[in-house]
Amino acid sequence: MVVRPTSGRAGRRKFSVLAASVLMLSAIQIPAASAAPAPAPVPAEPSAARPDAQLAQKPYMGWSSWSLESTNYPGVNPTGSASWLTEKNVLQQADILAAKFKQHGYDHLNLDAGWLGSFDQYARPVVDAKKFPDGMKYVADYVHRKGLKLGSYLAVGLDMKAYNAGNSPIFGTTGCHTRDLVYPDLRQTSGWDNQSYQIDFATPCAQAYIQSEANLLASWGVDFLKLDGVGPGSFRGGAQYDNTADVKAWSAALKKTGRPIEFILSWSLSHDRMDVWKPNANGWRIDTDVECYCDTLVTWNNSVKGRWNDVVQYIPDAGPGHWNNLDSLDVGSGKMDGITEAERQSYMTLWAIESAPLYLGDDLTQLDDYGVKLLTNDEVIAVDQAGVPAKPVSQKSDQQVWYARNADGSYTVALFNLGSAPAKVTADFGDFGLTGTAKARDLWSHQELGPQNGSFSATLPAHGSKLLRLTPVNPVLLPAPAVVHGTASTPSSISLAWDGSGNRATGYDVFAGGRKVASVTGTSVTVGGLKPSTSYGFTVVARDRFGRSSAPGTAVSYVTPAATGPVVYEAEAGSLSGGASVFDCTCSGGKKVGYVGGSGQLTMNNIKAAKEGTYLVRLGYVDGDTSRSAVVTVNGSAFNLPVPGSNDNDWSTARAITVPVHLMAGDNQVVFGNPGDSAFDVDQITV
């Protein structure tokens, strides 16, 4: 494993120490005598009024405590970390949430880490009586009377302070103790060190313990549970940090309580285990904490901006019942948030177009007028609640366009300038399948912008945005295929993929040079029978069951590799500078180049191409983080390249993506770097 540099997003894990210290607050309450365990409560049947299957049909909205607990903003945490979290403060937030925000859909009030004071004689959590003198059920009853739902928090595994030398009996059992829950070597788990023991779910005592905790939460009236520190993810991987069994156990236990309880996983869940997260949870954090752990709630760089890259690999997984969680929304107070008004709008715009849960992290007593306008804009909230996550057209520059097709035939389109200076951003309608003229409405200003023919442009401030609804003037039954792109190539074939044209499309025709070369029912194809070292232009047209066709998607052009086949160029054979170094890995040739970024650069010379054109280059890389980016410079022309990360701190196993790269005939130079951040490690490129 390579130790990563502390600059950029590699240094965004300092919050873990604070979170761990908050959870480990006091000693366990040990029973005076080893009393016989009480009989297990009989689980009730799931509620008929709100069956579990109907949970999280839309992204939840509300408020959460952690942004205030974690900040160093003057006066917020007067007696140390997380001291803001008290019953009095929480109920004050509940009052404001119910009075001013519930009407806009914000109805969850979530208590994050810090409410736990100790553990009872059965190793179950006990509320900190100093912070919550009336107890959790009192808080739940209070918020329920206001029409709100209560969220709670636990860390994954068996808390070390609940272990009690293995002697605590498990509630509802006759022979289980905490020593029966864990592995004999007391291996640790979770995203923090010295926090939790890994539970061995090969023993039935383990499920009984989780059920006892779930039943306790239900008896308090909890409507929502965040399980934190879950792996693989939370920058942890391997068997010791594999909490997939915990997630399955908690999912089953919550369903058996008889109370509908939403179940959210945190943090930075590895996309590699979506096969477990998706059927067992109602959502998952895709990233580290958004908070900066500084004298404001957040900053743009730490860590709002990273989510534009980090969410992309999870977009196809969001939908009714399970949503991509981007973390707290801290845009309501200019003096506390630590970001500009343009950044505050862009922050909420991304959350909305991704149908992410909207839970406020601000002190609701300190909101300013601009923040209230952002948070109560019902047109923007409607975008979030529609549940149609947007996709980027391209991320090769800081000027980006994201889009979603809506059920009524309109398009939600967001323009972002993620650069540090004002810049023009243009949405070309053909890129996302919109043909002809469309009426544009600015959802932030509630203004009609009139007909727009084929494109829309706006000059945006640094980190600024614009959010539009585009409605075709002459609606078509079949939108054009969107974002047609190449996925692979051989000397005799090019593989393509695209976003489909909706339910009416029964198939797609693929054309090369105006000649139909394939017909498929799906949204990908491999076109064979091509010549080596030859440029081909492709278009894709949708068709319906009546034989009607759409307009063609935006054309793309690619060059096939030479007849001798694609050539592999190993990164370790390149020229290294500024600290970039060669490391061992489970990858091509057993070597990779790491410490790329900052002053570190990898230069690969003599990359050969038979003719000029765009090639589908296969990049092998290693990224154990959420998603890192490189600035790739090809023959002096640079573009941004974010890649999907594993989130499990695996800096050995190589991954691969296909990147369209314009090469000149003859020798080419490719440089990997990133002046402002840590880039991914490079294994090889194949041309």
C-alpha positions, 0 to 999 in steps of 0.5 A, a space after each residue: 500500500 502506498 501512503 498517499 500525500 496529505 494535500 488535496 482530498 487525500 487529507 480529508 479524513 481528519 474528521 474520523 478522529 473527531 467522530 470516534 471521540 464523540 462516540 467513545 464518551 463514557 464507560 459501560 454501565 455494568 450490571 451488579 449481578 449476572 441476572 437472567 436475560 429478559 425474554 426477547 420482545 416478540 417482533 411485530 409485523 411490519 406496518 400495513 399503513 407504511 410497509 417497508 417496501 414503500 420507504 424512501 420512494 423519494 429522497 428524504 428532506 430534513 435537517 441533521 446535526 453533524 455540521 454544527 457538531 463538527 464545526 469550529 465556528 466561534 461559539 457553536 461548540 463552547 465546551 468541546 467537540 460536539 457539545 452543541 448537541 443537546 436536547 434544548 438545541 435539537 428541539 429548537 431546530 425541530 420547532 423551526 423546521 416544523 414551522 418554516 420548512 416542513 411545508 416545503 417537504 423538510 420533515 426529517 430531524 436527524 441526530 448524528 454521533 454524540 447522543 450516545 452516553 454509555 451502554 446498558 447491561 445488555 450492551 445496548 446504547 444508552 442516551 447521554 442523560 446530560 445532553 438529553 435529560 428527558 431521553 430519546 423517546 421524549 425527543 421522538 414524541 416531541 418531533 412526531 407531534 410536530 409532524 416530523 420524523 426522528 433519525 438516529 445514528 450508530 457506528 458499525 460493529 460492536 463498540 469496544 465499550 459495549 464489550 465489557 470483557 465479553 461478559 454482557 448478556 444479549 437481551 432476549 437470549 439465554 446463552 449469548 454474551 458479548 464474547 459470543 458476538 466477536 472473533 476470538 482475536 478481537 479484530 477491529 472494524 469500521 472506518 475508525 481505529 480503536 472504535 469497534 470490534 468486528 461481529 462474527 455473523 456465523 453465530 446466531 448470537 450476532 443477529 440476536 444482538 442486532 435485533 435487540 438494538 433495532 427493537 430498542 430504537 423502534 421502542 424509542 420511536 426512531 424513524 431513520 437510522 444512519 449506520 456509520 463507518 461501513 466498509 468496504 468503503 470509509 477508506 477501508 477494505 479487506 476482510 477485517 473491514 467487510 461489513 456487508 454481513 452487518 448491513 444485511 443483519 441490520 436490514 433484516 432486524 429493522 424490518 422485523 421491528 414492526 416500525 418503518 425505519 429508513 436505513 442509510 449507510 455511511 460513509 464513502 460506500 464502495 461502489 464495488 458492493 452495490 449488490 449488497 447496499 442496494 437491496 438492503 439499504 435505502 441510501 448510501 453516502 457516496 463520499 466523505 464528510 462534506 464538512 471542513 472541520 474548520 471555522 466554518 461549516 464547509 469550504 468549496 475545496 473541502 469538500 464540496 467540489 469533489 462531489 461533481 466527480 465522485 457521484 458519477 459512478 453511482 448515478 445509475 444506482 439511484 431510484 425509488 427506495 434507494 438514493 445516492 446521499 451527498 451529505 449535508 446541505 450547508 447553504 443557508 447561512 452566508 456567515 457560517 457556511 464559508 462559501 460564496 452565494 454562487 457556490 451556495 447555489 451550485 451546491 444545492 443545484 447539484 444535490 437537486 439534479 442528483 435527487 440526493 436527500 436534502 438535509 440541512 446542516 445549518 443552525 436554523 436560527 442563523 439563516 439569512 434571506 438568500 439561504 432561505 430563498 435557496 432552501 425553499 425554492 419549490 421548483 428546485 425542490 421539485 427537481 430533487 423529488 422527481 427522482 431522475 438523477 442527471 448525468 454529465 455530458 462531459 467532464 473534460 473541462 470545468 465548464 460542464 453541462 448535466 442533464 436529465 430527461 423528464 417523464 413529461 418530455 422536458 429536460 432538466 439541464 444544469 450549467 456549471 462553471 467549476 473554474 476559478 474565474 468567470 466563464 461561458 458555458 454552452 449546452 448543445 441540445 443535440 448532446 442530450 437528445 433534444 432536437 430543435 427549439 425549446 422554451 427555457 425556464 430559469 428555475 432559480 429566478 422563476 423566469 421564462 427565458 424564451 425560445 432557444 434554438 439548438 443551444 443555450 449559453 450563459 457566462 457564469 461566475 467562478 463556481 457558478 451555475 444555472 438551472 433550467 427546464 427546457 421544454 421542446 416547442 415541437 415535442 417528438 415521440 422519440 428523442 434522439 439518443 444522447 451522449 453517444 460515445 466509444 467504449 472499446 476498439 480493435 483493428 476491425 471493430 469499434 464499440 459504442 454506447 449511448 443513453 436511450 431514447 425512452 420507453 417508446 424506443 424498441 431499437 436503434 440503428 447505427 450508421 457509419 458514413 451514412 450506411 447502416 451497419 447495425 441494428 440493436 434493441 439495447 443501448 450498446 453495440 460492437 460494429 465489426 468488419 472495419 479496416 485497421 488504422 481507418 477513421 469512421 464516423 458514427 450516428 445512432 438513430 432510435 426507432 419505435 414499433 411503428 418504424 418511426 425514427 428519431 433524429 440522429 444523436 450527435 455524431 462521433 468519429 474514431 480511428 481503429 488501431 493498427 493491424 498489428 493490434 493495440 500497443 501497450 505502453 507501461 507507465 513505469 517506462 515513462 519519464 518521472 518528475 517532481 516526486 512521481 515514483 514507481 511502486 509495486 501493484 497488482 497490475 500490468 507488469 506488477 508496477 505503477 506510477 504513483 504520487 502523480 499530482 502537485 509537482 509530480 508528473 508522468 510523461 509518456 513519449 513516443 505514443 504512436 498513431 498511424 494517422 491523425 484522429 480520435 482513438 479510444 485509449 484504454 487507461 489502466 489506473 489505481 485509485 483507492 480514494 473516492 474519485 481522483 482526477 488528472 490533468 492529461 496533456 496530449 501534445 500540449 492540449 490539456 483536459 480533465 480526467 476524473 476516474 471512478 475510485 474504489 473507496 476502500 484504500 486499495 492502492 494495488 488493484 488496477 482498474 480500467 476505463 476508455 478515454 477518447 484521445 486525439 492523436 497526431 500521426 506519428 509520435 505523441 506525448 501524453 503527460 499526467 499531472 494535477 497541479 492542484 490535487 493528488 491524481 490517481 496512480 497510472 498503470 498503463 495506456 493501450 492505443 
